[in-house]
Amino acid sequence: MLLLKSRRQRESVIVQTMIKMYCMSHHGSIDSLCSACNALSVYAEKRLLSCMYGEAKPVCKECPVHCYSPPMRDYMRKVMRWAGPRMIVRNPFFAVMHMIDNFMSANPKKRSSLKTKQK
């Protein structure tokens, strides 16, 4: 069950789903990923599993260490910008889990500043 897996495993499944959605739409792939998307998928999995923060990893866009090479980071950003909004309709469970994981792993300083703003 997806809820019982570690955060990194959930994130991996969600990222792979986003890459598949993007590749199907932009490159016409049906059963397998095109070579560029496959390279991104393998690269993302490797980076995720070797994250120095482990289970306490922050959201990648807020991480102080950018472990993606600039070309791969740009490609992943492009994929996520396209697939992110569509996840709500196509995979609502993944979208909600991704939002919860992102909120729970948010920078504690940002979370405390949000609480003070709400008061």
Phi, psi and omega in degrees: 000138184297328181292331185275347180285164177291164181300319180294324177293317177298315181297322178297314179298318181293317179296317179298321178296317179297318179296318178298317179299315182296314182296318178299319183283318187267333184240003176071017180287141180243301184268327182222164181280152173291171185296321181293316180289325176295318178298318178295318180299312179295317181296316180296318179298315180298314181295318181295316181289336181257016180299130183291342181272349178063223182290342181267021184296140177281174174297135186305320183291343178252004183288137178288341179250116178266102184272349177276142174291152183308316179296319179291324178297318178296319180293317179295320178298319178297315179298313183292323178295325179281312188280331184308303180297330181283339179298328181300323181271315186279324180220071185301326179298313179298319181298315180293316178299320179296317178295318178296313179300318180294321179291317182292332181261006182298156179304125182303327178297319179293320180297319180291326178290329176294320180295320180290328178291327183286338183286000000 
